[in-house]
């Protein structure tokens, strides 16, 4: 996971083309590629963006989303529920070492809150680390 605390997730029709263009035009460096549907890019010291595949409008406005790193996904989830957030996915452990949940804000924007729970080699779950 990038060190950034807030990470925009931007959808593009072609992840590879978008990643190459963002790196060439804006100076991002591709950090991690996950199949052909997701890439993590870093910028300078602490900047990051995630490039995702296409427009996913199944639950809220999934063209773009925001990921936020938290210390305790379960406690954060409980707070969001107490304040009426619409939960899309409850806290779940993922093979890439993150515990995450997703929710919609009142305007329909998707927010994913992620807690690092393990340091896992991307090769163990199908990712390719391109640049540390």
C-alpha positions as CSV (number, residue, x, y, z in Angstrom):
1,X,0.0,0.0,0.0
2,X,1.3,3.5,-0.8
3,X,2.3,5.6,2.2
4,X,-0.2,8.3,1.3
5,X,-3.1,8.6,3.7
6,X,-5.7,9.8,1.1
7,X,-5.5,8.1,-2.3
8,X,-7.7,9.1,-5.3
9,X,-8.9,6.2,-7.4
10,X,-9.5,7.2,-11.0
11,X,-11.2,5.1,-13.6
12,X,-9.9,4.9,-17.2
13,X,-11.0,2.6,-20.1
14,X,-7.4,1.2,-20.4
15,X,-5.3,1.0,-17.3
16,X,-2.0,0.4,-19.1
17,X,-2.5,3.3,-21.5
18,X,-3.6,5.6,-18.7
19,X,-0.7,4.6,-16.4
20,X,1.8,5.1,-19.2
21,X,0.4,8.5,-20.1
22,X,0.3,9.7,-16.4
23,X,3.9,8.6,-15.9
24,X,5.1,10.2,-19.1
25,X,3.1,13.5,-18.9
26,X,2.9,14.1,-15.2
27,X,5.9,12.3,-13.8
28,X,4.2,9.5,-11.9
29,X,6.0,6.2,-11.4
30,X,4.1,3.0,-11.7
31,X,4.6,1.2,-8.4
32,X,2.3,-1.9,-8.7
33,X,0.3,-3.5,-11.5
34,X,-2.6,-5.8,-10.7
35,X,-3.6,-7.7,-13.8
36,X,-4.9,-5.3,-16.4
37,X,-7.5,-3.8,-14.2
38,X,-5.6,-1.8,-11.5
39,X,-2.3,0.1,-11.0
40,X,-0.8,2.0,-8.2
41,X,1.2,5.1,-9.1
42,X,3.4,7.1,-6.8
43,X,4.5,10.7,-7.1
44,X,7.4,12.3,-5.2
45,X,7.5,11.5,-1.5
46,X,4.1,10.3,-0.3
47,X,1.9,11.1,-3.3
48,X,-0.2,8.4,-4.9
49,X,-3.1,7.6,-7.2
50,X,-4.8,4.3,-8.1
51,X,-5.8,3.8,-11.8
52,X,-8.8,1.4,-12.1
53,X,-10.6,-0.2,-15.1
54,X,-13.5,1.6,-16.7
55,X,-16.8,3.0,-15.2
56,X,-18.4,0.8,-12.6
57,X,-21.7,2.4,-11.8
58,X,-23.2,-0.7,-10.0
59,X,-23.3,1.0,-6.6
60,X,-23.0,4.8,-6.5
61,X,-20.7,6.8,-8.7
62,X,-17.9,4.3,-9.2
63,X,-16.1,6.2,-11.9
64,X,-13.9,7.7,-9.3
65,X,-13.5,7.0,-5.6
66,X,-11.3,7.8,-2.6
67,X,-9.3,5.4,-0.5
68,X,-8.3,6.5,3.0
69,X,-5.8,4.7,5.2
70,X,-7.0,4.2,8.8
71,X,-5.5,2.7,11.9
72,X,-8.6,0.6,12.8
73,X,-11.1,-0.3,10.0
74,X,-13.6,-1.9,12.4
75,X,-13.7,1.1,14.7
76,X,-14.0,3.5,11.7
77,X,-16.7,1.3,10.2
78,X,-18.7,1.5,13.5
79,X,-18.4,5.3,13.5
80,X,-19.6,5.5,9.9
81,X,-22.6,3.2,10.6
82,X,-23.5,5.3,13.7
83,X,-23.7,8.3,11.5
84,X,-25.8,6.7,8.8
85,X,-23.3,5.9,6.1
86,X,-24.6,3.4,3.5
87,X,-22.1,0.5,3.7
88,X,-21.4,-1.2,0.4
89,X,-18.9,-3.8,1.7
90,X,-18.3,-4.5,5.4
91,X,-14.8,-4.7,6.8
92,X,-13.1,-7.7,5.2
93,X,-9.5,-9.0,5.2
94,X,-8.0,-9.3,1.7
95,X,-5.1,-11.5,0.6
96,X,-3.0,-8.4,-0.2
97,X,-2.7,-7.6,3.5
98,X,-5.5,-5.0,3.9
99,X,-8.7,-4.9,5.9
100,X,-11.1,-2.7,4.0
101,X,-14.7,-1.5,3.9
102,X,-16.5,0.7,1.5
103,X,-19.3,3.2,2.0
104,X,-21.3,5.8,0.1
105,X,-21.5,9.4,1.2
106,X,-24.7,11.4,0.9
107,X,-23.8,12.5,-2.6
108,X,-23.2,8.9,-3.8
109,X,-19.4,9.1,-3.8
110,X,-17.6,5.8,-2.9
111,X,-15.1,5.8,-0.1
112,X,-12.9,2.8,0.8
113,X,-11.2,2.8,4.2
114,X,-8.2,0.5,4.4
115,X,-6.1,-0.8,7.4
116,X,-2.8,-2.5,6.7
117,X,-2.9,-5.8,8.6
118,X,0.0,-7.8,6.9
119,X,3.0,-7.1,4.8
120,X,2.4,-9.5,1.8
121,X,4.5,-9.9,-1.3
122,X,2.3,-8.8,-4.3
123,X,3.5,-12.0,-6.1
124,X,1.6,-14.0,-3.5
125,X,-1.8,-12.7,-4.7
126,X,-1.2,-11.9,-8.4
127,X,0.3,-8.5,-8.3
128,X,3.6,-7.3,-9.8
129,X,5.7,-4.8,-7.8
130,X,7.3,-2.6,-10.4
131,X,8.9,0.1,-8.2
132,X,9.2,0.2,-4.4
